[in-house]
Amino acid sequence: MHVDPSDTRGWRLVTGGGRGPQPHLIDLWTALVEGLVPDTVVDVGVNYGEFLLPPDYPPATRVIGIEANRRLATWLDRSVAEHPHHIE
């Protein structure tokens, strides 16, 4: 996961192993995806992608991430492009 090293939230993600200050919520998100096997997953307010990127989504799941902060777009785009399940 790529983050802006000068950003406090980004730094917390780096020092928290990519899980940031909300590891239990990320575990819940991942468990829900595994248990529900959704057709579509939408993450609104993606930030750096700490919720969007970690789970292994089922192959047929459509994943949509929305982030309004353009300053994060470069970092998020890099992370998505390097994700092992990324499809153009």
WOLINZI-V432382 format. One record per residue. N is the residue number from 0. RES is the residue in three letters. SS is DSSP state (H for helix, E for strand, L for the rest). OMEGA is omega in degrees with one decimal (NA if undefined). D_CENTER is the distance of its C-alpha to the mean C-alpha in whole Angstrom. Layout:
N;RES;SS;OMEGA;D_CENTER
N;RES;SS;OMEGA;D_CENTER
This chain:
0;MET;L;178.7;8
1;HIS;L;179.1;11
2;VAL;L;174.0;11
3;ASP;L;-176.7;15
4;PRO;L;178.8;17
5;SER;L;-179.0;19
6;ASP;L;-178.7;17
7;THR;H;179.6;17
8;ARG;H;177.6;14
9;GLY;H;179.6;13
10;TRP;H;178.4;15
11;ARG;H;176.5;15
12;LEU;H;179.9;11
13;VAL;H;-177.5;14
14;THR;H;178.1;16
15;GLY;L;178.4;14
16;GLY;L;178.7;13
17;GLY;L;-177.9;9
18;ARG;L;175.4;10
19;GLY;L;-174.8;11
20;PRO;L;-174.0;14
21;GLN;L;-174.9;12
22;PRO;H;-179.2;12
23;HIS;H;177.4;14
24;LEU;H;176.6;12
25;ILE;H;176.2;9
26;ASP;H;178.5;12
27;LEU;H;178.4;14
28;TRP;H;-178.5;11
29;THR;H;179.0;11
30;ALA;H;178.8;15
31;LEU;H;178.6;15
32;VAL;H;-179.8;13
33;GLU;H;-176.4;15
34;GLY;H;-176.5;18
35;LEU;H;-176.4;18
36;VAL;L;-175.0;17
37;PRO;L;172.9;16
38;ASP;L;-177.7;17
39;THR;E;174.5;15
40;VAL;E;178.7;11
41;VAL;E;175.3;11
42;ASP;E;178.8;8
43;VAL;E;-174.6;10
44;GLY;L;-172.9;10
45;VAL;L;-172.9;6
46;ASN;L;-179.9;8
47;TYR;L;177.8;6
48;GLY;L;-176.4;2
49;GLU;L;173.9;4
50;PHE;L;-174.3;4
51;LEU;L;-169.8;3
52;LEU;L;-172.8;3
53;PRO;L;-173.0;6
54;PRO;L;168.4;8
55;ASP;L;-178.7;11
56;TYR;L;174.9;12
57;PRO;L;-174.2;15
58;PRO;L;-177.5;17
59;ALA;L;-177.8;18
60;THR;L;175.2;15
61;ARG;E;-176.6;14
62;VAL;E;-178.9;10
63;ILE;E;176.5;10
64;GLY;E;-179.2;8
65;ILE;E;177.3;10
66;GLU;L;-177.2;11
67;ALA;L;-177.4;14
68;ASN;L;-176.8;15
69;ARG;H;179.5;16
70;ARG;H;-179.7;16
71;LEU;H;-173.8;12
72;ALA;H;-178.8;12
73;THR;H;-178.4;14
74;TRP;H;-179.5;11
75;LEU;H;178.6;8
76;ASP;H;179.3;11
77;ARG;H;180.0;12
78;SER;H;179.9;9
79;VAL;H;-178.5;8
80;ALA;H;-177.7;12
81;GLU;H;-179.7;12
82;HIS;L;-175.4;10
83;PRO;L;-179.2;13
84;HIS;L;-177.7;12
85;HIS;L;176.0;12
86;ILE;L;178.2;15
87;GLU;L;NA;17
